[in-house]
Amino acid sequence: MWPIENTLPSPVANRKHTPLPSTVLLTLSLLSSGMEGNTDLQFLLVGGDLLKVRSSSWKKTRFYKLQEDCQTMWRESKKTFKSNQTFSIKDISAVRAGRQSEGLRKNTEEQVEGRCFSIIFKGRRKNLDLMASSEEEAKQWVTSLGKIMSNMENLNSQQKIEHWIFNCLRKADKNSDDKLSRKELKDFLHQINIEVDDEYAEKLFLECDKSKCGHLAGDEIEHFYSLLTHRLEIDTIYGEYAKTTGFMSAENLLEFLIKEQREEATLADAHRLINKYELDDKAKEKQLMTQDGFLMYLHMPEGLVLNPTHKAVHQDMSQPLNHYFISSSHNTYLMEDQLKGPSSTEAYARALIKGCRCVELDCWDGSDGEPVIYHGYTLTSKILFKDTIKAIKEYAFKTSDYPVILSLENHCSVEQQRVMAQHMSSILGSALLTSPLGDRMPTDFPSPEELKGRVLVKGKRLTKLEACFGPEETAGDDGSFTEEEEDDKEEEEEEEKKEGKKLKLAKELSDMVIYCKSVHFNGFQDAKDNLGFYEMSSFKERKAMALAEESANSYIHHNVDKLSRIYPAGSRTDSSNYNPVPLWNAGCQIVSLNFQTPCNDMDVNQGRFLTNGKTGYVLKPAYMRDRGSEFDPITLTTGPWLQHKMLHLMIISAQQLPKVNQKKTSIVDALVKVEIHGVPADTAEKETPYIGNNGFNPMWNENFQFDVYVPELALVRFVVEDHDSVTDNDFVGQFTIPFTSLQMGYRHVPLLNKEGDPLPSAGLFVHIMIMDA
C-alpha cells in the first residue's frame, strides 16, 4: 500500500484548477434531464399559495416556492414573530396526489380529492398535507415536485458533491455579493466540517486572492474550490497508471482494472468506461482518460463497493418460498413506541417501499362494525383495517414484485372477521391468494417467482390444507368454527387468555389462509412428524435465540421444511430491536423487526436485503436448504460452508461527512469502525484512530485484516462516528453489505443516515482485497 499524509490541501500555485460550477451551470447539471427552462421548474421557482391542513379546524394559507439552489423549498409564515421555514427536496420521500394520507381523509371532504396532495418526508417527520385552489394546480405541484426529486436522485456522486459545496458557499456569502471575505471563508470551512487555525486560513486566502482586494470573487473562488476538492490519494493512484503522456490510455486503464480492481476485464471494457465517464471530449476522441474522468468512474456503480451485478435480481427465484430469508416487519402499523405511539397506514407504505415482504396487522373489533388495527391494551392510536388493506394494495409491489405476506393477529369477533375477509377480497382482488396453486394437493411451497404479485395471508386455519381438494366443509350453526387457542401470539394476548378459552374463526377468513397456517410449536420432532409443510410457528425472540444457540442444526433442519417467524419480546415497549443475525444463522426466514426504529439491527437488516434487486427475498445458502445438512453455526465443523477467507481492508479517507452537532463551532472528529456480522467465529470489530476537526476530507490509511470462515452468511458494516472522549460517540453514517457482494480494489463506500437513507455527498474511500486463507 502507499502512504499519504493526513493533511488538508496545501496551497500550491501550479495545481490544476477544477472549475467551480456557476449557479447557471449547476442548475443545468441538476436539471440535466431536460428541465432547464421547463415550465415545471419555472412553476416551482415562482411558487404559490397552498392551504396547509392540520385538522378539520386548522387550515391556513401558506406561500411555498423553490429557492434558487433548486434543492430547498421555502415557506412564508404569516406570523411576524416566526421565521420563514425551509425543507430540502432530498428530505422528501414521496409526493402523493389526492386524499391518500390519513390527515386529508379525516379532515377534508371527498369532493376536494383532486385538489389535495401530501408531501411525505423521510424519517419520522410528519406529512405535509396541502390543498391547491384547483385540480390543475394540484397536478402541477405533484408533477413538478416529482420531476425535481427525480432529477436530484439521478445526479451522480461527483455532481452531488459539487452541488453540496456550492450551497455551502452560497450560505457563507452572508451579504449575497458573490464574494467571500476572510470571515466568510472561515465560516464556509466550518460549514463543510473543517476546523483550521487562523494562520492556515490566512495562507489559503492569500494564495487565492490574486487581485489583492481583500475578498475572493470569480476565478479566485474557482481556485479556492480546486484547492479544497483536490484529493491526494487519487493523485497517487492515477499517477501510477497514467503512463501515456500523463493520461490513462485504454491499455493503462485495463491494467488498473485487472491488477488493482481484480476484475476479469477486457480492452473493450476499458474503452466502454472511457466513453461513458470521460468528461473531456478531446481526450475521449483519443481514447484517453483524464484524472477527472477517472474520479468520475470511481464514483459510479462500477467503482463502488457493491458489486453492480448484485443490484438487480441475480439469484434463483424458483426455489420453494421457505428457502429464502424474507424481509419482515413487526407491529408494522406503529410509527413510534408500542405504548402510546401513533398507528398509521403510512407506516405500511414506508415498510413496503423499503422492500419489506411480511407485514403485521393486529386486528380488533372497532365501532360501526369496522375492524381496527392498533396495539391492544395500550394507548396507541387506531386505524381502520380497510384503510390499511388499501395502503397495502397501493404500495405492495412498488419496490418488489415478489409476494407479500399479511401476518394477522386476530382478536376480532366472528362478525368483524367476516368484514375483514370481505375487505381483503374486494380491495386486493385477484392479487389475494385464496387457493393453492395447481389442481392437486402440493407437497412443498411454491416459489417467489410463481407467487409474483400475490398477497398471502398468515393466520389461523380451521382445517388442513388438504380440505381444499376434498368435500366442501360445513360450518357450525353460527357460521363459524372453533379451535383451541394457540400460545404463539403476541404479549398482549396474555391479558385476555382464560382457562379453556376457545378461539372462534369465521370460515370466510380461515379459508384465506393457504400456505401460512399458524400453529403452536411443540418441538422439532413433533413438527416433523405431525405438521404439514404449510403449518408454521411464531417464536418469541428469547425462545428463538435459545433454540438457535442450543439446537442450531435441528432448527436449520426444521426450516428446510417449514417457515419460522420470529418477533421481538413484548417487554420492548420502546419498539427497540434484537440482533437478527443468530436467527438467520439458524435458517429462520421471517425475522421480524420494528422497522420504525432506526438502530444497528435495522442497519444490518437493510444490508442483508440490499442485494438481489432489493426484492425482500434472499436465497439461503445451499447447506441451509439441505435436509441432510450438518451445518452448525456454533460448532462450525468442516463442510461446504467452511470457505475460510482473509479480508484485507484499508480505510483510506472520507469525503463530506455531515455535521452531527449543528452548532456553528462543532466539527466532526471522524473515526471509522468496521464490523463483521455472521457466525460467532466471524464476528469482529476494528476501528481507526479519530482525525480531529475534519469531517470534510479526513485521511487514515489504516489497514485491517479479518478472518471470515462462513462468507455466505457474513455481512460487513462500515460505521463512521464522531469521537467524543466524555460521552458515547455520535453516529454519522453507515453502510452494510453482504461479504459476497464486495468488490475488490479501490472503492467508494456510500453512507446512509440513521433512517437508512443516502447521505447525498458523504462516503468512504477504501481498498479491499479478499484472499483464500
N, C-alpha and C positions, 0 to 999 in steps of 0.2 A: 504494500500500500504506500501511498505517497503522503508526505506531511504537508499540511497547510497551516499557516499561522492563524491563531484566533484573534483576528484584528478587524476593526472596521475598515472600510475602504479608505486608502490614503490618497490625498490629493496628488495626482500625477498629471503633469501638463499635457503629455502626449497620449494619454489614454483615449481610446476610441469613444466617440460620443454616440450613445443610443438616443435618438431624438425622443423628447417627451411629447406624446400626442397632444395636440392642441384641443381646445374644447370641441371644435368642429370635427376634427379627425376622430376624437374619442367617441363622440356621439355617433358618427358614421360607423365606427367599429362596433359599438354596442348594438346598433340597429342594422347590422350587416345583411339581414335577410329582407332587404327591400323596404325598410320602414322610413328611411331618410326622406323627408318631405311628404311622408304618408299622412293621410287625414287622421288615422288612429293616433299617431304621435302628436300631431297638432292639437287634436281634441284634448288629450291629457295635459299638454303644456298650457292650454288656455284654461282648462278646468271648468267647474260649475258647481251650483248648489245641489245638495242632496239632503234628503230627510234621514237623519240618523234615528234608528228605532231601538229603544231600550226596554220599553214596556208599553202597555196599552195607553198609558197616560203620559209617557215621556217620549215625545217625538219632536226633534228640534232640527232646524235647518243649519247645515254646516257647509262651508265652501271648501272643496278639495281640488288640488291641482298637482301635476307632476313638476318637480323642480328641474332646473336646467341641467343638473347632473344626470338626469334620466334614470335615476335609481331611487329617488326619495319622493314619497307623496307628502304633501303639505296640507294641513287642515287649519283653517282660520277659526279661532274661538271668538264667540261674541262677547265673552266675559272680559272686561277690561283688566281684571286682576289676574287673569290666567294666560300664560304664554301660549302662542300657537304651537301646535303639535305636529310631529312628523313620524312617519314609519317607512321602513325600507321595503322596496319591491322584493328584495331577496328574502324577507321575513314572511312573505305571503306563500301559503301552501296551495291555495286554490281560490278561484272566483266562481261562485255558483249562482246561476241565473234562477230567478223565481223564489218562491217561499220555501226553500229547502231546509233552512235552519229552523230549529225549534222555536227560537225567538220570533221569527217572522210568521210562522204558522200560528203561534199563540196570540201575537199582538197586532196582526193585520187581517184585513178581510180578504176573502178568496178572490174578489173581483179586481184586486190590485196585484194579482200574481205576476203579470207581465212587467210591472214597474219595479219589482223588488229584485235585489241581489244581495249576496253576502260575500264578504272578504274573510277567508279562513286563514288564520295565522298558524305558523309552526309553533311547536311547544304548547304551553298552557295558556297563552294569551287568548282572551275571549274573542269570539267572532265579531266582526263589524257588520251589522245589519243595516242596509240602506234602501231608500226608495227614491227613484227618479221621478221627474214630473211627467214623463211619458214612457210608453213601452219602447219607442225608438231610442230614446236617450239611455234607458237602462241597457238595451242591447249594445249601444255604442260603448258604454263604460265596461261592460263584460268583455266585449271583443277587444277593445284597446288594451285593457289591463292584461288580458290573456296573451296578446302579442308581445307586449313589452317584457312579460315574465318569460315567455318562450325564448326571446332573443337574449335575455340575460343568461338563461340556462345554457344557451348554445355558445357563449363566449368560451374560448379556450383558456387554459390556465394563465398564459402569458398576458392575454388581454384583461383577465380579471385582476392580475397584479397591477397592470398599468392603470386600470380604472380605479382601483383602491388607492394607489399613490396619488393619482390626480385629485381625488376627492379629499384626501388629507391635505394636499397643497391648497386646495380651494378653501378648506376650513381655516387653515393657518393664515390665509390672506384676510385678516380681520376687516380692513377698510376697503376690500374689493377693488384695489387699484392695479391688479395683475402684477404686483411686485412683492418681493419678500425683503423685509428689513431684517436686521440681525436678530431682533426679538422674535419675529415671525418665523425665521428659520429654526430657532431653538424650540419654539412651540411646535413646529412641524415635526421635528425629530422626536419630541415627546409623544406626539400623536401616533407616530408609526412605531413606537415602542423602543426607542433608543435613548439612553442616558449618556450624554457626553459632557466633558468638562468645558468650561468657557474657553480655554486655550485651544482645544481641538475645534470647537465650533467657530472660533475666530479664524483659525487656519483654513478651514473649509470655506468660510465666507470669502476671505481674501483671495483664495485660489479661483473662485468663480466670478468675483466682482471685477471683471476686465475693464469696465468703464470707470471704475474708482469713484462711483457716485453714492456709495453707501447703501445701495439696495440691489437686488438681483431682479432682472427682467429679461424676457425673451430668450435669446440664446444662452444667457447666463444661467437661467433656470434649467434649460436643457442640459447644460454642462453639469450642473449640480445633480440633476436626475441621473446622468450617466455615471457619476462617481458613486452615487448612492446604490444603484442597482447592479453595479459590477460584481461578478461572482468569481472569486479567485479559484475556487475548485473547478469551475467549468473551464477557466483558462488552462489549468493544468491538464485536464483530460483531453480537451480539444487539441492543445499543443502537441500532445503525444502522438496524435494520429493525423494532424493536418500536415501532410508531407508533400502536398502538391502546390507549390508556390504560395505556401501559407494557408491553403484551404484544404478541405477534405474532398478528395475525389470519390467517385463511387467505389473504387477499389479500396481506398483508405477507410471509408465508412463500413464496407463489408468486413474488413479486418477487425474493426472495432466491434461489430455485431457478433462475430464468431469468437474472438478472443476474450472480450470483456463481458458481453451480454450472454454468451454461451447459447446463442441461437443457431439453429440449422438454417442459416440464411444463404441466399444466392445473390449474384450480382444484380439480378432483376429486382430483388427486394430492396437493395441499396438505391437503385435508380428510382424505384417507386417512392421511397421516403424522401429523396431529394425533390422529386416533382411535387410531392404532397406538402412538404413543410418548408422548403427553402423560400425565403422572403425576397431575395434579390433576384430579379429577372435575368440579369446578365450572368450571374453565377449559375442560375438554373439552366440557361441555354448551354453553358459549358459543362453541365452535369457536375457542378461543384457545390459543396455545402459550406456556407459561412458559419461563423460561430453563433450568430443569431438564429440561423436555421437549425443548427444542432441543438441549441437550447429549446427551441420550439418543439423539436422531435421528443426531447426528454420530458416535456410537459404533456405530451399527447398520450393516448392509450397505449401505444407501442412502447412508450418509455416509462409507464407507471408500474408499480409493484405488482398489481393484479394482472395475471395472465389474461389478455384480452379475449382469448377463445373461451374463457370460462364465464364471461359476462352474459353470453347467450345460453340457451338450453344446450348442454353438451353431454348430459347423462342419459342413460337408457330409461325412458319413462314408461316402458311396457311391463315393468315388474309389478307384482301384487302391491297394493296400497300400503300394506304393513311393512314393506321393505324399505320405506323411506322415513327419514326424520321429517316431521311436519311442523311448520311454524305455528305456534298456538298461543292463544291469549286467555288469561284468567280474569273473571269479573270485567269482561270487555266493556260493559256499559259505564264503568266508572271513569271519571276524569281525574279524580284525586284519591283520597283515602276512602276506606270502606266503612267508616262510622257515620260521617256527616257530609261527605263529598257529593258533588253533583253527579247524577247519571245523565247520559246524553247519547242520542243517536250519532252525534259527531264522533264519539269515541269508536264506534264501529267503523265509520268511514276511515278514520285515521289508521286503525289497526289493519284494515283490509288493504289500504293504499300502501302500507309498509310491507305487504306480502303475507300477512297472517292468513292462515288457511283453516284454522279452527277457532271459532268464537263462542263465547259462553252467554247464555241467556237465562237469568234467574227469574222465573215466571211465577206471579202471584195473582190472586183474584183482585180485580180492580172494580171501580164504580161503573155504573151504567152497563154492566155486562162485558166490559172490555178489560182483558188481562193486561197487567203492567209488569215492568221489569225494574227491579231495584234489589238492594242487598237487604234481605229480610231482617226484621227486628233491629233496624238501625234507623238513623235519621237521613240516610241518603235519599235524594230526590227520586221521583218515579217517572218513567217514560212509558208510553203505550207500546204494547207488543207489536201492534200492526205498523206503527211508525218505524220500529226497529227493523222489521222484515222489509219494509220499503227501502230503508237505507242499505240493508244488506243486498237487496236486488240491484240497487243503483251502483254499488261500489265493489261487489263481489269479484268481478273479473276485470277491473280497471288495470291492475298490476299484473295479475297472473290469470291464465285461462284454466288453471287446474282446479280440481274440486274444492269446495268449501264445506266444512263440517259444522253444523249447528249443534253445540253441546247444550242440551236442555236440562236445567234444574227445575223440575216441575213440582210446584206447590199448589197448583190450581184445582178448583173443583172440576167435576166431570163436565159441567155445562160450559165453563170457560175453556177447558181443554178442547172442546169441540169448536169453540170460537178460534182458538189458536190454529187448529188444523185447517179451518176454513180460510183464515188469513194467509197461511203459508201456501195453500193450494191456489187461491185466487191471485195472490201477488207474485209468487215465484213461478207459477205456471209450469211449463214443460221442463224448466230447469230443476224442479224438485224431483228427486229420485223417489218413486213410490213403489217400485217393484224391482226384484233382482234383474240384472241384465241376462239375456238369454232365455231359453224356453225350458230349462231344466235346472234342478237344484245345483247351485255352484258348490265347489269344494274348496275354493280359495277366493281371495279378494280380486276384484277387477283392478286394472292398473290406473294410475293417474291419467294416462293417455285416453283410456276408454271412458273415463269419467269427466273429461274436459267439459267445462261449462255447466256442471251439475252441482246441485246442493244436496248434501246428505244430512240426515237427522240422526243425532246420537241421543239415546234416551231409553226408557223402559219399553219393553215389548211383552205382550201377554202370552205369546206363543213362540214356538220355534220358527225359524225362517222356512223350514220345510213345509209349513202350513200354507205358504203361498202357492204351492204346487199340489195341494190336496183338496179335500172337500171344504167348502166355504164354512167359516166358523159362524156360530150363533152367539149373540150377545145375551147378557143377563136381562132380567126383567126391566132394569132401568137403562138398558143400552150400554152398560159399562162392564168391565171385567175387574177382578181384584187380583192382587198379587202381594205376597209378603214384602214389606218394605225392606230394601237393602240398606246396609250401613256404610255405603261408599259415597254418601252425599257430602255436601259442604257442612261446615261447622254450625251454621245457623239451624240445621235440622235437629241438632241436639235439643233445641228449645221445644220442639213440637213432638218428639218421639214419646210414645206411650207403649206400655207393655202390650204386645199382641196387636198393635195397630196395623190395619190393612191400608194399602195404597190403592185407591180406585183410579183406573185409567179409562179414558174414552177410547173406544175401538178406533175411531177416526184418527186419533193422534198415534195410538200404538202401531197402526198399520203403516205409518210413515217411517218407522224405524226399520231399516233394512240391513245394512252392513255394520252398524254400530250399536248393538243391543247392550245396554248397561247391565252388568251382573255383579254380584258380590264375589270377592276373591277369597277362596278357601284353600289356597296353597297351589303350588305349581303342578303337583301330581294330580290334584283334583281337576284343575283346569285342563290338563292334558287328557284325562280320562273321560270327563263329563261335559265339556263345553264345546260348542261349535266354533269354527274359525271366526265368526262374526260376533261372538259374545266377548265383550271387553270389560275390563275393570278400571276404575279410577283409584289412584293411590294417593293418600296424603303424603306430603313431602317427607316427613320423618320416616314413615314406613317404607317408602320407596328408597330412600337413602340407605336404610338398614339392609334392605334386600340387595341393593347394588353393591354394598360393601361385603356382606356376609355370604351371598349366594349369587354372585355376578354371572357365572356361567349358566346357572339354572334360569336366571332372569333373561339372559340372551336367548336361550332355547325357547322360553315362553314367548318372546317377542318375534321369533321366527314364524310362529303360527298365529299369534294374536296381536291385537293392538293394546297398548297400555297408555293411559292418560295420567299424568302427574299434576297435582295442583298445590299451591302454597298453603302453609299451615294457617288455620283460622286465627292464630294469635298475631298474624301480620296485619294488624288493623291499620297500619300506616301504608298498606299496599306495597310493602317492600318485597324484594325478591330473594330467591335462593340460587345457588350455583347449578346451572343445568348440565354441566359437563359430566359429572358422575352418572347421571341418568342416561345421557346419550351413550356413554361408555358401556352401559348395560343393555343397549339396544332399544330403549324406550322411545317411542315415536312422538307422542303428543305431550311434550314437556311444557306445560302452560305457565306463562309468566305474566306479571302485571305490566302490560305494555305502556300504561300511563305513567310509570315511574322510571325516570332516567337513572341508570346505575351501571356498574361494571357488568353485572349479569346480563342486562339488556344489550350492552355493547357486544358481549360475547355471542349472544343470541343473534344479533344482527350480522355478526361476522360469519356465523355458521351458515346463514341463509343468504349471504352476499352473492354467491355464485349460482350457476345453473339458471340464469335468466331471472333471478330473484322470484322464482315461481313459488317459493314457500315449501318446496319439496327437494330434499337432498338424498340421493341414493345411499343407503348404508353400505359399508364395505362388504365384500363377498363373504368374509368369515363371520359376519353378523347376520347373514341370510342362509347359513348352512345349518341344517338340523343336527349334524354331527360335529359342529364346531367345538373345539376345546379351548377357545379363546377365553381368557380371564384377565381383565384389565388390572387386577390387583396382583396376582402371582406372576403374570406375564411369562408363561412358559414358551418354549420355542414353537414356532408355527409360521404360517404365511403372513401373519400380522406383524411379525418382527422384521422390520426393514431399517436397521439402525443407520441413521443419517447424522452427519455433522453439519450444523448450520453456523457458518461464519458470517458475522454481520458487523458492518462498520457504520456507525451513526456519524455521518459527515457534517451535516448542517441542517438548519431550519430556515424557513422563509416566512415573513409577515405573520408572525403569531399575534393573535388578538390580545388586547389588554384585558386582564381578568378584573382588576380593580380599576374602575373608571375614573378614579381621582387623577387629576391632571399630572401630578408628580409621580404617579405609580408606574413603574416599568417592570416588565416580566424578568425574573431571574430563572431562565429556562433550563430544565433538565429533561431527559428522555428516559423512560422506563421501557424495557422490552420484556413481555411476559409470554410464556408458553403455557397454553391450556391444553390438557389432554389426559392420558392415563397418568396415574400418580408418578411413575418413573420419569415422565417427560415434563412435569410441572416445574417451572423455574421462573426466576425473575432477576434481571440485572438492570443497573441504571448508570447513566453518565454522571459526572460532576455537574454542578449548575454553572451557567455562564451569567454573571451578574449584569443587570441593567442593559440587557439586549434581547428584545423579542423580535427584532427586525431580521437579523441575519446571524444568529449565534452559530458558532462552529465548534465541533467537538473532536472529530476524527478518533472516535472511541471504538475500539474493537471488542466484540463479544463472541463467545463460542458456546453453542448449546448442543447437547446430545438429544436426539429425537428418535425414540425407538419404535413408536407406532405412528408414522406420519399421516396415515389416512384419518386419524381421529384428532390430530393436533391442530391448534389454532395459534396464530402469532398476533399479539396485541401490542401495538406501538402507542405509548401514552406520553403526552407532553404535559408537564406540570410547572407551576410557578413555585419555586422553592421558598419556604418560609422556615426560618430557624426556630421560631417560637411556637407556631401552631402547625396543623397539618398543611401540607402543600395544597395549593389550589389547582383544580383541574383546568387545563387549557384546551386540549383536544385529543382525539384518539382515532385509531384505525385498526380494526381486527379483520384478519384474513385467514382462510384455511391454509395450512402449511403447504398442501399440494397445489395451491394456486399462486404461490410466489414465483415471480420472475427473477432470474439471477442477473447479476451485473449492477450497473449504476442505475438507480431507480428513484423516482419521486414517489412519496407516500402522501396521498391526500389526507387531510384531517377532518374529522367530524366533531360537531359540538356535542354537548351532553344529551341533547334530544335525538342525536343520530343524523342530523342534517349537515351538509357540507359547510365548512368554513371557506368562503369563496377563494381567498388568495393564500391561505396558510398551508404549509406542507413541510415534510422532511425530505432530505436527500440522503440516500443510503447506498451502500454496496453490499450485495448479497451473494454468497457462494454456498452451495449445497453439495456435499460430497458423501460418498459411501464411506461408512466408518470401517 
